[in-house]
Amino acid sequence: MAVQQTGEGAHAGAHEGGCTCGDCPHGARAGHRRAVAEFLLKRDAFAAGQGLPAAVAHSASASRQWVSEELTQSAELVAERRRAEGRAWLTRLWRRTAFTVWGLVVVLLLVQSLTAIGAGWTAARTAGLLAAFAVAVALTAASWFHRARGGAIAPVIGEDNRLSTSRAVAAAWVLFAAFSVLVLAGRLGAASDRTERDALISGLELARGAGVVTVLAVVCGIAVLVRRVVGTRVLGQRLQKIRADRPRAADLLTDDSGRGTFTDIQYVAMSTVALAFAAVRLARRPDQLPDLPWGLAVLVLISAATYLTGKYAEGGRPVILSVVRAREAGDLDGPIRTGDDIEIRGAGFVPPGAQSADRLSRMVVRIGPVNVHVPLVPVTGGFSNPSDTVLTVPVPADVEPGRVEVQVVTAAGLETNRCTIDVLD
């Protein structure tokens, strides 16, 4: 009995927040959920005015600073647990990708078996199964070699740890083109008649698959170009990028903040429709490359151009429009003095994907030579400060009276323009 209880206790302890079971995600997931629950309770309690020590309760600025520091420490713990969960999720994802690939092979086998009833089994069906088996083996091997990065989906994960829409679409077309060529290769290997072999070889001519080849070239080129565009805009401080904790399927249809975007949705939808049509054409005529009609190919090209244009148009630098003295109800109007709160108005202060507390706490306002961390002001369900358009920070006593410059540094590391204010003694 004692041995059994000891084993159960050790097993339970091994799956706590600091799980040491290698790639086992249970402890990391449980630790993250527990840390999030504790943080939300603490944030809502502070928002309701509860939990403040008596030493700071008499001062609004002191209590605000104390609350911000407490929430920042709790947010760092949540972020650490979230990153651990993301690593554990990626580690076990390669098995899921491998199972999914082989599941699709089984589905193909069932579909071909059902459609063969009455029509009979043909060499094209055998070639299709062999091609699917070859692709599945390649993807499984890729999953194993990239098991720490998500398995077979590792090549479509961007530098920001999100699924890249352009890479995913290009990878889908590459896999389909490879499968189509393998089907023709299988049929060519099984063909015994010279006339049949010549017909299969002619099926690879450009005139037969010009639409598919054109779409493949364009989507692959866009995948490379989008990476270049995003990298250049980030380095040029024209686009803010926050690294995600782990990739999600929704990344293919949303922006960094999780909102659906028209350009990504229409690109994925149109490519999916064209791929489905090309797959049907391949099933109907497995003796040549799918002859994607030019009308459908042009629709895909227009969709790709829309997606690329959207990548050029998104983003922008954060900007300060004005800085004013923050006034509470009942205060008298007056100039900005040391110790007063200032309200910085502008746009783009919170980058997409930086709405979590640990990233909001990284925001800094430079007032002259002094760096002031933006305090977290909790409200029920979130934070009132900082926001994307307004920041409120105190003017520290270390700021010398006179004309000083104010500048915001966002969580992504981008610096805004400078705005000059007058600080009186």
Secondary structure, DSSP 8 states (H G I E B T S, - for coil): -HHHHHHHHHHHHHTSTT--STT--HHHHHHHHHHHHHHHHHHHHHHTT-S--HHHHT-HHHHHHHHHHHHHHHHHHHHHHHHHHHHHHHHHHHHHHHHHHHHHHHHHHHHHHHHTTTT---HHHHHHHHHHHHHHHHHHHHHHHTGGGTGGGGGGB-TTSSB-HHHHHHHHHHHHHHHHHHHHHHHHHH--SHHHHHHHHHTTSTTTSHHHHHHHHHHHHHHHHHHHHHHHHHHTTSS-----SS--GGGGTB-TTS-B-HHHHHHHHHHHHHHHHHHHHHHH-TTS-----HHHHHHHHHHHHHHHHHHHHS----EEEEEEE---TT-----EETT-EEEEEEE--S-TT--SHHHHTT-EEEETTEEEE---EEETTEEEES-SSEEEEE--TTS-SEEEEEEEE-TTS-B---EEEEEE-
